[in-house]
Amino acid sequence: MCAVVVADEGTDEIRAELLPFLLKGQRKFHWISEKKQRRRAFLTTICGLNLDAIIVIDRSTPQRNEERRRRKALELLYLTLENLGVADVVLESRTSTQDHMDIQHIAGLKSAGLFTAFQLTHVRGGDEPLLWISDTLLGAANAARNGDLAFANALSSVNLEILETTGGH
């Protein structure tokens, strides 16, 4: 799970930097489907944007319920974002059912008094270039963790906080 903190007043300029990376017919820049050269170029552009990013790594047992693992990672991410004073959180839309579960989750956390300061919305990845940043940083972090030093070096220029969760019980 990865979040990037972007000031409202800088969003249009950042989108303008990212949109030229789309190839003809491509809906979004997606790490997994890009060649290494394009990944590196996109990551270099991101590194030049001077953004703050947070990655939450789930260290729980892989057999655990995936949605539960996601919720636990999101809780840690939400807490960190709220502590940074973030007012709006945008998640990449999945299915309508999954998006609804995310909304119910944050509503439950808010009613328990855990989070109060931000609004949660979902946007399709092809409709919001800012979401491509999180995907790329997470992909680069995974590549670096697997020994790709080119991506590890690039990530060192990003203001990146890495947090871990074990998914709870």
N, C-alpha and C positions, 0 to 999 in steps of 0.2 A: 504494500500500500504506500502511495507517495502523494504528498501534497506540496504545492508550490504556492507561496504567498506573493500575490501580485496586487500592487496598489491600484485602486480604481482608475486613477488618472493616467496610468501607464498602459492600460489594456489595449487600446487601439494601436499604439505604436508597436507593441509586442506582436500583436496579430499580424500587422503589416510585415514584420520581419520573418514570421513563420510561414505565411501563405505561399510565398514563392517556392517552397519546398514541395508543394503538391505537384505530382506529375499529371499529365493529361489523363482524365478519367478517374483519378484517385480521389477518394472522399476525405481521407485523413492520413496523416503521417503516423504509421504504426511500426514501432521498433522491430517487432518480430518479422515483419514482411519486407523490411528494407535491407539492402546490401550494406556491407560494412563501411564502404566509402560514404554513402549517404547518411548512415548513422553518425559517423564521425563528423561530417559537415554540420548536421543538425545539432549535435551536441556542442560543437564549437560555437555555434550561434547562440545557443542557450547559455553557455558559460559567459558569453559577453553581455548578457542581460542583467547581471548583478542581482539575481533573485535569491530569496531564502527558500529552502526546501526541507521537507521532513520526510524521511522514509521510516515506516514501521515494518519491522521484520517479525514474522510470526514463527516462533521456535517451538510451537506445540506439536504434538504427535500428528503426522499427516493424515491418519485415519479419522481424526475428529471431524465432526460436521463442518463442512466448508463455510456455511453461512454463519455459524457460531464463531468460527475463527475470524471471519470478516468483521463481524460485529465487535469482537474484542479488539481487533486492530483499529477499527474506526473509533472506538471509545478513547483509546490512547491518543489517536490523531486529533480527535475533537478537543480533548483536554489541552493538548499542546497548542492547537490553533486558538482556542479561547484565551489561553494565557498570553498569547501574542496580540490579543485584541482584534482578532479576525471577526468581521461582522457577517460575512456571507461565505458559505461553503457550497461549492459546485462539484457534484459527483458525476462521473460519466454514467449515462443511463445504460441500464442493462435491459431487462424485460420489465413490463409494467408491474408484474407481481413482485419482482425483486426490488424495484424502485419503491413500491409501496411498503415493503418490509423495512427498507432503509428509513422511510419517513416515520413509520410506527416506532422504530428503534429510537430515533432521535426524540420523538414525542415522549416516549417512556422515560428517557434520560432526563428530559426537561421537567417532566412532572415529578421526578424523583429529586429535583433540585440540583442535578449534576451539571447541567448546561443551560444557559439562559441567553447568551449574548448573540448567537448567530442564527441565520436562516439557512435551511438546506434546500437546494434545488438540484434537479437532474437535467443534464443536457446531453444530447447525442454527440459522440466523439467527432463526427464529421461536421457538426455545427459549431464547435468551439475549439479553435486552434490552441488555446491555452491548455487544454487537456492533454495535448500531445507532449507537452513539457514533462508532466509527471510520468507518462508512459516511457519517455526516453530516458529520464533520470533513473527510473526503476530498472529498465533494461540495461543501462550502462553499469549500474551498481551490481546487478547480477553477473554481468560479463566480467567486471573487475573481480568480483568474489570468486569467479571461476578461473582467474589467472590472466585475463586479458589486460595487460599493463597499459595499453594505449587508452583504454577507457578509464582505468584507475587514475592515470595522470590527468586526464581531462576533468574528472570529478573533483580532483583536489582544488580546482579553482572555483568550485561552487560552494556557497555557504550552505552546507548540508548537515543536518542533524539526523543521526540514525538512532532509532529507538527500537527496543525489542519487547515482545510480549510472548508469553507462553500460552495465551488463550484462556487462561483461567480454568476452572473446573466445570 
